[in-house]
């Protein structure tokens, strides 16, 4: 009886599992410098990020202006 370092059956099973997992994952591929989407891109859920203000620090800028006006005594203090 010949002993083989890796039995053929388990090698084929491992190879089959690897092929099945890679085919089922539907990951992106790069072909000729282009990134192509997965086969399931039409079924993916979309993430929508609405457009925000162009100036990202609008609240901070407003707070600084109010602080400057308070320091000069020109702004009314909010009632507490």
JONORUR-V854732 format. One record per pair of residues at least 4 apart in sequence whose ideal C-beta (glycine too) atoms are under 8 Angstrom apart, sorted by the first residue. I is the first residue (numbers start at 1). J is the second residue. D is the distance in Angstrom with one decimal. If there is no record, write none. Layout:
I	J	D
I	J	D
This chain:
4	8	7.1
6	10	6.8
6	11	5.2
7	11	6.7
8	12	6.2
9	13	6.3
10	14	6.2
11	15	6.3
12	16	6.1
13	17	6.4
14	18	6.5
15	19	6.4
16	20	6.2
17	21	6.2
18	22	6.3
19	23	6.1
20	24	6.0
21	25	6.3
22	27	7.8
25	38	8.0
26	38	3.8
26	39	5.2
26	40	4.6
27	38	5.8
28	35	5.7
28	36	6.5
28	37	6.1
28	38	5.9
29	35	7.7
29	36	5.3
30	34	7.0
30	35	5.5
30	36	7.4
31	36	5.8
37	41	3.9
38	44	8.0
40	44	6.4
52	56	7.2
53	58	5.4
55	61	7.2
57	61	5.6
58	62	6.4
59	63	6.3
60	64	6.4
61	65	6.5
62	66	6.4
63	67	6.3
64	68	6.4
65	69	6.4
66	70	6.3
66	75	6.1
67	71	6.4
68	72	6.5
69	74	4.7
69	75	3.6
70	74	7.9
70	75	5.0
70	77	7.0
